[in-house]
Amino acid sequence: MGFVHVVWGGASLVAIAVGWLFIAWRGGKHLNERITEQLSRSAALERECSTLR
């Protein structure tokens, strides 16, 4: 009976770890997209300001 509990405990820990990794990966991907978008906007604004001078 103890072996079954160890297996279930290990499986649940692995499932929790995979879930956290998935959440972190999704969050990192979203953040990377936002940073890239912000940098491209900043570059476009810089180009626009330099043409006005």
PDB file with one MODEL, atoms N, CA, C and O in Angstrom:
MODEL        1
ATOM      1  N   MET A   1       0.827  -1.209   0.000  1.00  0.00           N
ATOM      2  CA  MET A   1       0.000   0.000   0.000  1.00  0.00           C
ATOM      3  C   MET A   1       0.863   1.262   0.000  1.00  0.00           C
ATOM      4  O   MET A   1       0.504   2.261  -0.624  1.00  0.00           O
ATOM      5  N   GLY A   2       1.994   1.218   0.695  1.00  0.00           N
ATOM      6  CA  GLY A   2       2.874   2.379   0.730  1.00  0.00           C
ATOM      7  C   GLY A   2       3.452   2.702  -0.634  1.00  0.00           C
ATOM      8  O   GLY A   2       3.637   3.870  -0.975  1.00  0.00           O
ATOM      9  N   PHE A   3       3.740   1.662  -1.420  1.00  0.00           N
ATOM     10  CA  PHE A   3       4.290   1.859  -2.768  1.00  0.00           C
ATOM     11  C   PHE A   3       3.323   2.636  -3.658  1.00  0.00           C
ATOM     12  O   PHE A   3       3.730   3.510  -4.424  1.00  0.00           O
ATOM     13  N   VAL A   4       2.045   2.305  -3.547  1.00  0.00           N
ATOM     14  CA  VAL A   4       1.024   3.001  -4.348  1.00  0.00           C
ATOM     15  C   VAL A   4       0.983   4.482  -3.981  1.00  0.00           C
ATOM     16  O   VAL A   4       0.867   5.341  -4.855  1.00  0.00           O
ATOM     17  N   HIS A   5       1.079   4.775  -2.686  1.00  0.00           N
ATOM     18  CA  HIS A   5       1.087   6.177  -2.252  1.00  0.00           C
ATOM     19  C   HIS A   5       2.316   6.905  -2.766  1.00  0.00           C
ATOM     20  O   HIS A   5       2.225   8.068  -3.159  1.00  0.00           O
ATOM     21  N   VAL A   6       3.457   6.242  -2.770  1.00  0.00           N
ATOM     22  CA  VAL A   6       4.687   6.864  -3.282  1.00  0.00           C
ATOM     23  C   VAL A   6       4.544   7.161  -4.771  1.00  0.00           C
ATOM     24  O   VAL A   6       4.934   8.232  -5.237  1.00  0.00           O
ATOM     25  N   VAL A   7       3.987   6.214  -5.511  1.00  0.00           N
ATOM     26  CA  VAL A   7       3.798   6.418  -6.955  1.00  0.00           C
ATOM     27  C   VAL A   7       2.835   7.561  -7.214  1.00  0.00           C
ATOM     28  O   VAL A   7       3.103   8.425  -8.049  1.00  0.00           O
ATOM     29  N   TRP A   8       1.700   7.572  -6.495  1.00  0.00           N
ATOM     30  CA  TRP A   8       0.724   8.662  -6.677  1.00  0.00           C
ATOM     31  C   TRP A   8       1.315  10.010  -6.282  1.00  0.00           C
ATOM     32  O   TRP A   8       1.090  11.013  -6.959  1.00  0.00           O
ATOM     33  N   GLY A   9       2.069  10.034  -5.190  1.00  0.00           N
ATOM     34  CA  GLY A   9       2.703  11.282  -4.754  1.00  0.00           C
ATOM     35  C   GLY A   9       3.702  11.782  -5.779  1.00  0.00           C
ATOM     36  O   GLY A   9       3.740  12.972  -6.093  1.00  0.00           O
ATOM     37  N   GLY A  10       4.507  10.873  -6.299  1.00  0.00           N
ATOM     38  CA  GLY A  10       5.484  11.264  -7.324  1.00  0.00           C
ATOM     39  C   GLY A  10       4.805  11.761  -8.584  1.00  0.00           C
ATOM     40  O   GLY A  10       5.229  12.756  -9.172  1.00  0.00           O
ATOM     41  N   ALA A  11       3.748  11.069  -9.004  1.00  0.00           N
ATOM     42  CA  ALA A  11       3.030  11.479 -10.213  1.00  0.00           C
ATOM     43  C   ALA A  11       2.388  12.853 -10.035  1.00  0.00           C
ATOM     44  O   ALA A  11       2.398  13.669 -10.956  1.00  0.00           O
ATOM     45  N   SER A  12       1.835  13.105  -8.860  1.00  0.00           N
ATOM     46  CA  SER A  12       1.206  14.405  -8.638  1.00  0.00           C
ATOM     47  C   SER A  12       2.257  15.515  -8.590  1.00  0.00           C
ATOM     48  O   SER A  12       2.009  16.617  -9.081  1.00  0.00           O
ATOM     49  N   LEU A  13       3.427  15.240  -8.005  1.00  0.00           N
ATOM     50  CA  LEU A  13       4.491  16.240  -7.991  1.00  0.00           C
ATOM     51  C   LEU A  13       4.980  16.542  -9.401  1.00  0.00           C
ATOM     52  O   LEU A  13       5.229  17.698  -9.743  1.00  0.00           O
ATOM     53  N   VAL A  14       5.115  15.511 -10.210  1.00  0.00           N
ATOM     54  CA  VAL A  14       5.523  15.718 -11.602  1.00  0.00           C
ATOM     55  C   VAL A  14       4.475  16.539 -12.349  1.00  0.00           C
ATOM     56  O   VAL A  14       4.821  17.435 -13.119  1.00  0.00           O
ATOM     57  N   ALA A  15       3.190  16.235 -12.124  1.00  0.00           N
ATOM     58  CA  ALA A  15       2.124  16.985 -12.793  1.00  0.00           C
ATOM     59  C   ALA A  15       2.142  18.456 -12.379  1.00  0.00           C
ATOM     60  O   ALA A  15       1.959  19.341 -13.215  1.00  0.00           O
ATOM     61  N   ILE A  16       2.361  18.712 -11.101  1.00  0.00           N
ATOM     62  CA  ILE A  16       2.430  20.101 -10.615  1.00  0.00           C
ATOM     63  C   ILE A  16       3.626  20.819 -11.237  1.00  0.00           C
ATOM     64  O   ILE A  16       3.504  21.965 -11.668  1.00  0.00           O
ATOM     65  N   ALA A  17       4.777  20.154 -11.286  1.00  0.00           N
ATOM     66  CA  ALA A  17       5.979  20.762 -11.855  1.00  0.00           C
ATOM     67  C   ALA A  17       5.774  21.071 -13.334  1.00  0.00           C
ATOM     68  O   ALA A  17       6.169  22.139 -13.802  1.00  0.00           O
ATOM     69  N   VAL A  18       5.163  20.151 -14.074  1.00  0.00           N
ATOM     70  CA  VAL A  18       4.903  20.378 -15.497  1.00  0.00           C
ATOM     71  C   VAL A  18       3.947  21.559 -15.673  1.00  0.00           C
ATOM     72  O   VAL A  18       4.129  22.381 -16.571  1.00  0.00           O
ATOM     73  N   GLY A  19       2.942  21.639 -14.823  1.00  0.00           N
ATOM     74  CA  GLY A  19       2.013  22.759 -14.897  1.00  0.00           C
ATOM     75  C   GLY A  19       2.694  24.096 -14.660  1.00  0.00           C
ATOM     76  O   GLY A  19       2.440  25.056 -15.387  1.00  0.00           O
ATOM     77  N   TRP A  20       3.557  24.170 -13.651  1.00  0.00           N
ATOM     78  CA  TRP A  20       4.295  25.401 -13.372  1.00  0.00           C
ATOM     79  C   TRP A  20       5.224  25.765 -14.528  1.00  0.00           C
ATOM     80  O   TRP A  20       5.329  26.935 -14.895  1.00  0.00           O
ATOM     81  N   LEU A  21       5.896  24.773 -15.101  1.00  0.00           N
ATOM     82  CA  LEU A  21       6.777  25.045 -16.240  1.00  0.00           C
ATOM     83  C   LEU A  21       5.993  25.564 -17.431  1.00  0.00           C
ATOM     84  O   LEU A  21       6.438  26.476 -18.127  1.00  0.00           O
ATOM     85  N   PHE A  22       4.817  24.977 -17.665  1.00  0.00           N
ATOM     86  CA  PHE A  22       3.977  25.430 -18.780  1.00  0.00           C
ATOM     87  C   PHE A  22       3.531  26.873 -18.571  1.00  0.00           C
ATOM     88  O   PHE A  22       3.572  27.683 -19.497  1.00  0.00           O
ATOM     89  N   ILE A  23       3.104  27.191 -17.348  1.00  0.00           N
ATOM     90  CA  ILE A  23       2.664  28.560 -17.037  1.00  0.00           C
ATOM     91  C   ILE A  23       3.825  29.538 -17.212  1.00  0.00           C
ATOM     92  O   ILE A  23       3.654  30.617 -17.781  1.00  0.00           O
ATOM     93  N   ALA A  24       5.005  29.157 -16.720  1.00  0.00           N
ATOM     94  CA  ALA A  24       6.179  30.033 -16.844  1.00  0.00           C
ATOM     95  C   ALA A  24       6.556  30.224 -18.309  1.00  0.00           C
ATOM     96  O   ALA A  24       6.914  31.329 -18.720  1.00  0.00           O
ATOM     97  N   TRP A  25       6.479  29.152 -19.101  1.00  0.00           N
ATOM     98  CA  TRP A  25       6.830  29.240 -20.517  1.00  0.00           C
ATOM     99  C   TRP A  25       5.868  30.160 -21.254  1.00  0.00           C
ATOM    100  O   TRP A  25       6.285  30.988 -22.064  1.00  0.00           O
ATOM    101  N   ARG A  26       4.563  30.009 -20.965  1.00  0.00           N
ATOM    102  CA  ARG A  26       3.556  30.852 -21.616  1.00  0.00           C
ATOM    103  C   ARG A  26       3.746  32.317 -21.226  1.00  0.00           C
ATOM    104  O   ARG A  26       3.669  33.210 -22.069  1.00  0.00           O
ATOM    105  N   GLY A  27       3.996  32.550 -19.930  1.00  0.00           N
ATOM    106  CA  GLY A  27       4.203  33.921 -19.467  1.00  0.00           C
ATOM    107  C   GLY A  27       5.437  34.547 -20.086  1.00  0.00           C
ATOM    108  O   GLY A  27       5.419  35.717 -20.467  1.00  0.00           O
ATOM    109  N   GLY A  28       6.509  33.775 -20.187  1.00  0.00           N
ATOM    110  CA  GLY A  28       7.742  34.274 -20.795  1.00  0.00           C
ATOM    111  C   GLY A  28       7.559  34.582 -22.265  1.00  0.00           C
ATOM    112  O   GLY A  28       8.088  35.574 -22.767  1.00  0.00           O
ATOM    113  N   LYS A  29       6.821  33.747 -22.952  1.00  0.00           N
ATOM    114  CA  LYS A  29       6.568  33.962 -24.380  1.00  0.00           C
ATOM    115  C   LYS A  29       5.754  35.239 -24.569  1.00  0.00           C
ATOM    116  O   LYS A  29       6.047  36.044 -25.453  1.00  0.00           O
ATOM    117  N   HIS A  30       4.730  35.419 -23.734  1.00  0.00           N
ATOM    118  CA  HIS A  30       3.889  36.616 -23.823  1.00  0.00           C
ATOM    119  C   HIS A  30       4.709  37.874 -23.528  1.00  0.00           C
ATOM    120  O   HIS A  30       4.580  38.885 -24.219  1.00  0.00           O
ATOM    121  N   LEU A  31       5.549  37.801 -22.501  1.00  0.00           N
ATOM    122  CA  LEU A  31       6.379  38.946 -22.133  1.00  0.00           C
ATOM    123  C   LEU A  31       7.346  39.287 -23.256  1.00  0.00           C
ATOM    124  O   LEU A  31       7.560  40.461 -23.557  1.00  0.00           O
ATOM    125  N   ASN A  32       7.926  38.275 -23.872  1.00  0.00           N
ATOM    126  CA  ASN A  32       8.859  38.487 -24.979  1.00  0.00           C
ATOM    127  C   ASN A  32       8.161  39.176 -26.149  1.00  0.00           C
ATOM    128  O   ASN A  32       8.736  40.062 -26.782  1.00  0.00           O
ATOM    129  N   GLU A  33       6.930  38.774 -26.435  1.00  0.00           N
ATOM    130  CA  GLU A  33       6.176  39.415 -27.514  1.00  0.00           C
ATOM    131  C   GLU A  33       5.901  40.879 -27.187  1.00  0.00           C
ATOM    132  O   GLU A  33       6.004  41.743 -28.057  1.00  0.00           O
ATOM    133  N   ARG A  34       5.551  41.156 -25.933  1.00  0.00           N
ATOM    134  CA  ARG A  34       5.278  42.543 -25.538  1.00  0.00           C
ATOM    135  C   ARG A  34       6.519  43.415 -25.647  1.00  0.00           C
ATOM    136  O   ARG A  34       6.447  44.550 -26.119  1.00  0.00           O
ATOM    137  N   ILE A  35       7.669  42.881 -25.208  1.00  0.00           N
ATOM    138  CA  ILE A  35       8.924  43.641 -25.274  1.00  0.00           C
ATOM    139  C   ILE A  35       9.295  43.916 -26.732  1.00  0.00           C
ATOM    140  O   ILE A  35       9.703  45.027 -27.069  1.00  0.00           O
ATOM    141  N   THR A  36       9.156  42.907 -27.595  1.00  0.00           N
ATOM    142  CA  THR A  36       9.465  43.083 -29.018  1.00  0.00           C
ATOM    143  C   THR A  36       8.565  44.140 -29.636  1.00  0.00           C
ATOM    144  O   THR A  36       9.027  44.976 -30.412  1.00  0.00           O
ATOM    145  N   GLU A  37       7.281  44.105 -29.296  1.00  0.00           N
ATOM    146  CA  GLU A  37       6.328  45.096 -29.815  1.00  0.00           C
ATOM    147  C   GLU A  37       6.700  46.498 -29.342  1.00  0.00           C
ATOM    148  O   GLU A  37       6.654  47.453 -30.117  1.00  0.00           O
ATOM    149  N   GLN A  38       7.066  46.616 -28.078  1.00  0.00           N
ATOM    150  CA  GLN A  38       7.425  47.916 -27.528  1.00  0.00           C
ATOM    151  C   GLN A  38       8.684  48.468 -28.195  1.00  0.00           C
ATOM    152  O   GLN A  38       8.761  49.660 -28.491  1.00  0.00           O
ATOM    153  N   LEU A  39       9.666  47.602 -28.430  1.00  0.00           N
ATOM    154  CA  LEU A  39      10.907  48.040 -29.081  1.00  0.00           C
ATOM    155  C   LEU A  39      10.646  48.492 -30.517  1.00  0.00           C
ATOM    156  O   LEU A  39      11.235  49.473 -30.971  1.00  0.00           O
ATOM    157  N   SER A  40       9.781  47.794 -31.225  1.00  0.00           N
ATOM    158  CA  SER A  40       9.492  48.203 -32.604  1.00  0.00           C
ATOM    159  C   SER A  40       8.738  49.531 -32.618  1.00  0.00           C
ATOM    160  O   SER A  40       8.974  50.366 -33.491  1.00  0.00           O
ATOM    161  N   ARG A  41       7.841  49.729 -31.665  1.00  0.00           N
ATOM    162  CA  ARG A  41       7.142  51.021 -31.571  1.00  0.00           C
ATOM    163  C   ARG A  41       8.126  52.140 -31.252  1.00  0.00           C
ATOM    164  O   ARG A  41       8.048  53.227 -31.824  1.00  0.00           O
ATOM    165  N   SER A  42       9.040  51.870 -30.345  1.00  0.00           N
ATOM    166  CA  SER A  42      10.034  52.864 -29.971  1.00  0.00           C
ATOM    167  C   SER A  42      10.905  53.235 -31.171  1.00  0.00           C
ATOM    168  O   SER A  42      11.203  54.410 -31.386  1.00  0.00           O
ATOM    169  N   ALA A  43      11.307  52.242 -31.941  1.00  0.00           N
ATOM    170  CA  ALA A  43      12.133  52.500 -33.127  1.00  0.00           C
ATOM    171  C   ALA A  43      11.351  53.311 -34.153  1.00  0.00           C
ATOM    172  O   ALA A  43      11.907  54.215 -34.777  1.00  0.00           O
ATOM    173  N   ALA A  44      10.066  53.000 -34.337  1.00  0.00           N
ATOM    174  CA  ALA A  44       9.235  53.735 -35.282  1.00  0.00           C
ATOM    175  C   ALA A  44       9.070  55.185 -34.834  1.00  0.00           C
ATOM    176  O   ALA A  44       9.120  56.100 -35.656  1.00  0.00           O
ATOM    177  N   LEU A  45       8.876  55.392 -33.550  1.00  0.00           N
ATOM    178  CA  LEU A  45       8.734  56.748 -33.018  1.00  0.00           C
ATOM    179  C   LEU A  45      10.038  57.527 -33.189  1.00  0.00           C
ATOM    180  O   LEU A  45      10.017  58.717 -33.504  1.00  0.00           O
ATOM    181  N   GLU A  46      11.150  56.864 -32.984  1.00  0.00           N
ATOM    182  CA  GLU A  46      12.453  57.515 -33.159  1.00  0.00           C
ATOM    183  C   GLU A  46      12.652  57.934 -34.614  1.00  0.00           C
ATOM    184  O   GLU A  46      13.149  59.026 -34.885  1.00  0.00           O
ATOM    185  N   ARG A  47      12.265  57.068 -35.546  1.00  0.00           N
ATOM    186  CA  ARG A  47      12.382  57.407 -36.966  1.00  0.00           C
ATOM    187  C   ARG A  47      11.478  58.593 -37.310  1.00  0.00           C
ATOM    188  O   ARG A  47      11.874  59.486 -38.058  1.00  0.00           O
ATOM    189  N   GLU A  48      10.264  58.593 -36.758  1.00  0.00           N
ATOM    190  CA  GLU A  48       9.326  59.666 -37.027  1.00  0.00           C
ATOM    191  C   GLU A  48       9.846  61.000 -36.486  1.00  0.00           C
ATOM    192  O   GLU A  48       9.725  62.035 -37.140  1.00  0.00           O
ATOM    193  N   CYS A  49      10.421  60.960 -35.297  1.00  0.00           N
ATOM    194  CA  CYS A  49      10.952  62.193 -34.699  1.00  0.00           C
ATOM    195  C   CYS A  49      12.162  62.693 -35.466  1.00  0.00           C
ATOM    196  O   CYS A  49      12.347  63.904 -35.585  1.00  0.00           O
ATOM    197  N   SER A  50      12.985  61.808 -35.985  1.00  0.00           N
ATOM    198  CA  SER A  50      14.185  62.250 -36.706  1.00  0.00           C
ATOM    199  C   SER A  50      13.819  62.866 -38.061  1.00  0.00           C
ATOM    200  O   SER A  50      14.560  63.704 -38.575  1.00  0.00           O
ATOM    201  N   THR A  51      12.685  62.460 -38.643  1.00  0.00           N
ATOM    202  CA  THR A  51      12.287  63.063 -39.922  1.00  0.00           C
ATOM    203  C   THR A  51      11.675  64.445 -39.708  1.00  0.00           C
ATOM    204  O   THR A  51      11.643  65.248 -40.640  1.00  0.00           O
ATOM    205  N   LEU A  52      11.187  64.739 -38.499  1.00  0.00           N
ATOM    206  CA  LEU A  52      10.590  66.041 -38.218  1.00  0.00           C
ATOM    207  C   LEU A  52      11.636  67.118 -37.970  1.00  0.00           C
ATOM    208  O   LEU A  52      11.350  68.308 -38.102  1.00  0.00           O
ATOM    209  N   ARG A  53      12.836  66.706 -37.615  1.00  0.00           N
ATOM    210  CA  ARG A  53      13.887  67.701 -37.310  1.00  0.00           C
ATOM    211  C   ARG A  53      14.393  68.393 -38.545  1.00  0.00           C
ATOM    212  O   ARG A  53      15.272  69.250 -38.457  1.00  0.00           O
TER     213      ARG A  53
ENDMDL
END
